[in-house]
Amino acid sequence: MEKISVVIPCRNEEKYIEQCIQSFIEMDYPNEFIEILVVDGKSTDRTKEIIFNLKKDHPFIRYIENPDKVTPVALNLGIKNASNEFVMIASSHSTFSKNYISEVISELKRINCDGAGGVVITDVKNKSSKTLSICKVLSNKVGVGNSMFRIGTDNPMKVDIVPFGIYPKNLFYEVGFYNEKLIRNQDMEFSKRLLAEDKKIYLIPSAKSTYFARETFRELAMNNYGNGLWVLLTIYVTKKISSLSLRHFVPMIFVLSLLLPLILSVFIPELFFITIAALALYILTILFVTIKIKDGLTSYLYIFLSFITLHFSYGFGSIAGLFKIRKLFK
């Protein structure tokens, strides 16, 4: 049986870290073949206390401090300190099915691929019509694009990224570690480097993780604004547009399609109607999808607002990235 090191970057995750670690402790994969490396960015809440309480009964849990407090540094610290042949990248905001490691390792060897991970089920800790509506949108193609790990698949399939992948440790020494300049998108950029080296990444539907989403529109907007901001910053840092996929640019293109005609309509009044037409088409599309996916636990209004929040915060974040890059060039 293969030995595996699980790397969990975290900072101030007292609400989620115990559940995350516990899901590995309770897996069908023997504990003696697992080590858990929690890389903590100097948490100021109870995160460290919770980790050490779990560590008392489970010595295979290791605590590593991340003085830089950013995710890619935490990931690299965990990988470099890993003792085992395989490394799994995990998230403190998630829990994992009992068969996650066993299924992914088994399929990784059967398919003979270079990395593999399971599908993500989006959930919330505090369930209400608002939070469940946010979940619904974050699991829908119109909300998240063609992210297959969120949408799901019936059979193992080749993909451009898996969020919680398992890889041979030596792969990082072969293609390079995570880019520590990338506060966001470091996982996508790493996956793109793998694909450029003709490596294969597979999504395994029999392995599942549960990701706990943001529960307010403000948190959703802030998170996706940051994701959008780092679209163009990722290209600036890597100097490669291929570091990302087309879906990452769609919200920015959409928002610009509304803003540019609106601004230019000051000089050419007819262009104002392009903005009105584009906005009307968008609203009709979102209303149609909202009606289609609404169930007894969600709300038409909250689903609609979740789509609006998700798309516009991401799009405006990307536009803000344009101005940030402009400042960097000065």
C-alpha positions as MATLAB code, in Angstrom:
seq = 'MEKISVVIPCRNEEKYIEQCIQSFIEMDYPNEFIEILVVDGKSTDRTKEIIFNLKKDHPFIRYIENPDKVTPVALNLGIKNASNEFVMIASSHSTFSKNYISEVISELKRINCDGAGGVVITDVKNKSSKTLSICKVLSNKVGVGNSMFRIGTDNPMKVDIVPFGIYPKNLFYEVGFYNEKLIRNQDMEFSKRLLAEDKKIYLIPSAKSTYFARETFRELAMNNYGNGLWVLLTIYVTKKISSLSLRHFVPMIFVLSLLLPLILSVFIPELFFITIAALALYILTILFVTIKIKDGLTSYLYIFLSFITLHFSYGFGSIAGLFKIRKLFK';
ca = [
       0.000    0.000    0.000;
       1.269    3.463   -0.946;
       2.173    5.947    1.774;
       0.749    9.447    1.372;
       1.389   12.889    2.867;
      -1.621   15.223    3.050;
      -0.764   18.934    2.924;
      -3.372   21.284    4.422;
      -2.602   25.023    4.217;
      -4.652   27.097    6.647;
      -4.969   30.383    8.506;
      -7.687   31.257   11.027;
      -9.834   28.236   10.194;
     -11.177   27.362   13.664;
     -14.634   26.750   12.164;
     -13.440   24.175    9.651;
     -10.023   22.669   10.479;
     -11.190   19.977   12.931;
     -13.763   18.567   10.521;
     -11.205   18.556    7.737;
      -8.542   16.647    9.704;
     -11.121   14.299   11.203;
     -12.243   13.254    7.723;
      -8.717   11.928    7.058;
      -8.515   10.200   10.437;
     -11.766    8.350    9.643;
     -10.815    7.256    6.126;
     -10.730    3.641    5.021;
      -7.039    4.175    4.215;
      -4.975    2.963    7.220;
      -3.699    5.780    9.422;
      -0.222    4.250    9.499;
       0.096    4.988    5.776;
      -0.939    8.644    6.146;
       0.784   11.713    7.532;
      -1.080   15.014    7.774;
       0.967   18.196    7.470;
      -1.024   21.248    8.572;
       0.811   24.362    7.410;
      -0.518   27.272    9.440;
      -0.035   30.924    8.528;
       0.276   32.148   12.111;
      -3.409   31.862   12.955;
      -4.719   34.283   15.551;
      -7.833   32.278   16.428;
      -8.084   28.756   17.936;
      -6.793   26.956   14.832;
      -3.403   26.029   16.329;
      -4.986   24.866   19.608;
      -7.407   22.606   17.732;
      -4.592   21.088   15.657;
      -2.483   20.295   18.728;
      -5.465   18.787   20.562;
      -5.961   16.383   17.637;
      -2.220   15.734   17.466;
      -2.213   14.356   21.050;
      -4.137   11.252   19.963;
      -2.894   11.143   16.377;
       0.902   11.532   16.166;
       0.837   11.311   12.361;
      -0.438   14.919   12.390;
       2.418   17.398   11.931;
       2.259   21.150   12.504;
       4.347   23.492   10.341;
       4.325   27.271   10.686;
       4.127   29.392    7.550;
       5.593   32.829    8.375;
       4.689   34.223    4.936;
       0.959   33.519    5.513;
       0.222   32.864    1.817;
      -1.087   29.645    0.260;
       1.625   28.779   -2.315;
       4.357   29.107    0.321;
       2.340   26.829    2.629;
       1.917   24.249   -0.138;
       5.625   24.209   -0.935;
       6.586   23.961    2.742;
       4.264   20.987    3.121;
       5.531   19.200    0.005;
       9.198   19.716    0.901;
       8.570   18.396    4.431;
       6.512   15.429    3.227;
       7.978   12.043    4.145;
       6.003    9.883    1.736;
       6.064    8.950   -1.932;
       2.687   10.544   -2.735;
       1.410   14.012   -1.803;
      -2.195   15.161   -1.581;
      -3.173   18.828   -1.642;
      -6.166   19.450    0.625;
      -8.198   22.440    1.832;
      -9.091   23.283    5.404;
     -12.493   24.461    4.106;
     -13.332   20.908    2.991;
     -14.002   17.405    4.203;
     -13.275   14.238    2.251;
     -15.152   10.986    1.664;
     -13.903    7.897    3.493;
     -12.695    6.381    0.217;
     -11.076    9.530   -1.181;
      -7.424    8.486   -0.909;
      -8.004    4.790   -1.645;
     -10.074    5.535   -4.772;
      -7.765    8.220   -6.152;
      -4.581    6.201   -5.537;
      -6.156    3.116   -7.090;
      -7.356    4.990  -10.189;
      -4.125    6.967  -10.498;
      -2.209    3.693  -10.772;
      -4.811    1.987  -12.985;
      -5.003    4.845  -15.483;
      -1.273    5.472  -15.196;
      -1.719    9.245  -14.967;
       0.426   11.873  -13.253;
      -2.189   13.348  -10.959;
      -5.789   12.693   -9.955;
      -8.482   14.053   -7.670;
     -12.163   13.747   -6.892;
     -15.282   15.811   -7.533;
     -16.318   18.650   -5.258;
     -19.735   18.897   -3.621;
     -20.470   22.470   -2.530;
     -22.191   22.793    0.836;
     -22.595   25.230    3.728;
     -22.403   24.769    7.470;
     -25.414   26.939    8.264;
     -28.299   25.987    5.996;
     -30.908   28.552    4.974;
     -32.613   29.508    1.726;
     -29.878   32.104    1.160;
     -26.864   29.849    1.810;
     -28.374   26.923   -0.121;
     -29.066   29.255   -3.037;
     -25.400   30.285   -3.053;
     -24.474   26.560   -3.087;
     -26.792   25.931   -6.007;
     -25.156   28.668   -8.076;
     -21.620   27.506   -7.222;
     -22.498   24.051   -8.596;
     -24.042   25.293  -11.830;
     -22.351   25.732  -15.239;
     -23.711   29.246  -15.631;
     -22.168   30.085  -12.268;
     -18.756   28.411  -12.493;
     -18.284   27.638  -16.184;
     -16.947   24.287  -17.324;
     -15.186   23.369  -14.074;
     -15.824   19.641  -14.316;
     -14.759   18.971  -10.725;
     -17.706   21.143   -9.606;
     -20.220   19.930  -12.174;
     -19.302   16.243  -11.889;
     -18.927   13.330  -14.292;
     -20.007    9.680  -14.426;
     -16.638    8.237  -15.458;
     -12.972    9.094  -14.867;
     -11.996   11.770  -17.349;
      -8.949   13.775  -18.357;
      -9.187   17.392  -17.140;
      -7.110   20.566  -16.927;
      -7.241   20.756  -13.116;
      -8.413   18.990   -9.970;
      -8.622   21.015   -6.751;
      -7.493   18.352   -4.263;
      -5.119   16.255   -6.291;
      -2.784   13.412   -5.392;
       0.610   13.425   -7.123;
       3.908   11.547   -6.831;
       6.171   13.777   -4.743;
       8.961   13.591   -7.303;
       6.653   15.254   -9.853;
       7.157   18.594   -8.080;
      10.914   18.236   -8.361;
      10.520   17.444  -12.048;
       8.171   20.280  -13.172;
       8.665   22.750  -10.314;
       6.783   23.698   -7.173;
       3.901   26.144   -6.795;
       4.679   29.700   -7.900;
       5.002   31.598   -4.616;
       4.271   34.938   -6.278;
       0.724   33.821   -7.065;
      -1.574   34.543   -4.124;
      -4.425   32.999   -6.156;
      -4.500   30.635   -9.154;
      -1.306   28.869   -8.100;
      -3.104   25.532   -8.517;
      -4.271   26.326  -12.052;
      -0.825   27.588  -13.088;
       0.770   24.416  -11.712;
      -1.738   22.245  -13.582;
      -1.091   24.134  -16.816;
       2.639   23.470  -16.398;
       1.898   19.771  -15.979;
      -0.161   19.714  -19.162;
       2.573   21.602  -21.040;
       4.934   18.773  -20.063;
       2.454   16.212  -21.495;
       1.421   15.067  -18.029;
      -2.079   13.698  -17.489;
      -4.563   14.818  -14.799;
      -7.752   12.816  -14.195;
     -10.989   13.500  -12.361;
     -12.227   10.495  -10.352;
     -16.005   10.664   -9.699;
     -16.014    7.902   -7.071;
     -13.909   10.112   -4.753;
     -15.728   13.110   -3.316;
     -14.923   16.121   -1.205;
     -17.305   18.610    0.353;
     -16.297   22.260    0.102;
     -17.936   24.684    2.535;
     -18.792   27.846    0.622;
     -19.079   31.435    1.779;
     -22.456   32.036    3.366;
     -23.137   35.731    2.723;
     -23.214   37.806   -0.453;
     -20.490   40.011    0.983;
     -18.161   37.036    1.567;
     -19.025   35.625   -1.858;
     -18.289   38.977   -3.508;
     -14.994   39.489   -1.659;
     -13.741   35.990   -2.473;
     -14.643   36.219   -6.156;
     -13.365   39.780   -6.482;
      -9.996   38.415   -5.313;
     -10.221   35.522   -7.771;
     -11.009   37.951  -10.584;
      -8.220   40.330   -9.557;
      -5.679   37.558   -9.911;
      -6.699   36.597  -13.448;
      -4.570   39.267  -15.111;
      -2.053   39.382  -12.257;
      -1.381   35.691  -12.886;
      -0.543   36.444  -16.512;
       1.612   39.391  -15.410;
       3.571   37.203  -12.977;
       3.981   34.172  -15.259;
       4.222   36.119  -18.549;
       2.023   33.395  -20.077;
      -1.643   33.706  -21.034;
      -1.678   29.889  -21.097;
      -1.375   29.894  -17.287;
      -5.177   30.123  -17.177;
      -8.180   28.832  -19.119;
     -10.681   30.767  -21.225;
     -13.387   30.493  -18.542;
     -11.340   32.747  -16.251;
     -11.708   35.665  -18.668;
     -15.439   35.377  -19.391;
     -16.700   37.545  -16.443;
     -14.299   40.366  -17.361;
     -15.330   40.238  -21.027;
     -18.984   40.307  -19.971;
     -18.610   43.324  -17.672;
     -16.536   45.182  -20.284;
     -19.239   44.485  -22.872;
     -21.574   46.480  -20.646;
     -19.195   49.237  -19.555;
     -17.416   50.134  -22.793;
     -20.546   50.865  -24.887;
     -21.984   52.750  -21.911;
     -18.878   54.969  -21.647;
     -18.600   55.475  -25.415;
     -22.297   56.379  -25.608;
     -21.265   59.819  -24.307;
     -19.817   60.364  -27.785;
     -22.005   57.966  -29.788;
     -25.449   57.871  -28.100;
     -26.588   54.834  -30.098;
     -24.068   52.649  -28.253;
     -26.142   53.014  -25.085;
     -28.620   50.554  -26.568;
     -25.883   47.912  -26.889;
     -25.425   48.011  -23.121;
     -29.197   47.834  -22.576;
     -29.544   44.891  -24.986;
     -26.604   42.988  -23.468;
     -27.870   43.565  -19.931;
     -31.416   42.517  -20.880;
     -30.130   39.317  -22.506;
     -28.039   38.543  -19.412;
     -30.946   39.126  -17.026;
     -33.284   36.957  -19.123;
     -30.676   34.161  -19.187;
     -30.150   34.335  -15.428;
     -33.891   34.385  -14.790;
     -34.357   31.315  -16.999;
     -31.604   29.390  -15.193;
     -32.899   30.556  -11.797;
     -36.364   29.186  -12.546;
     -34.856   25.948  -13.852;
     -32.633   25.152  -10.847;
     -34.802   26.462   -7.993;
     -35.973   23.756   -5.590;
     -37.956   23.624   -2.373;
     -34.994   24.655   -0.205;
     -33.859   27.673   -2.210;
     -35.249   31.063   -3.213;
     -35.719   32.633   -6.650;
     -34.449   35.967   -5.334;
     -31.374   34.533   -3.605;
     -30.394   32.391   -6.606;
     -30.720   35.412   -8.894;
     -28.682   37.610   -6.525;
     -26.046   34.881   -6.165;
     -25.506   34.808   -9.937;
     -25.300   38.613  -10.073;
     -22.868   38.746   -7.129;
     -20.672   35.979   -8.510;
     -20.385   37.305  -12.069;
     -20.027   41.013  -11.377;
     -17.601   40.715   -8.431;
     -15.330   38.440  -10.486;
     -15.590   40.673  -13.567;
     -14.890   43.914  -11.692;
     -12.015   42.178   -9.892;
     -10.416   41.358  -13.248;
     -10.874   44.943  -14.430;
      -9.244   46.153  -11.194;
      -6.362   43.823  -12.089;
      -5.868   45.819  -15.306;
      -5.345   49.013  -13.316;
      -3.084   47.271  -10.814;
      -0.860   45.988  -13.625;
      -0.764   49.487  -15.110;
       0.555   50.806  -11.775;
       3.159   48.039  -11.625;
       4.483   49.082  -15.026;
       4.997   52.694  -13.895;
];
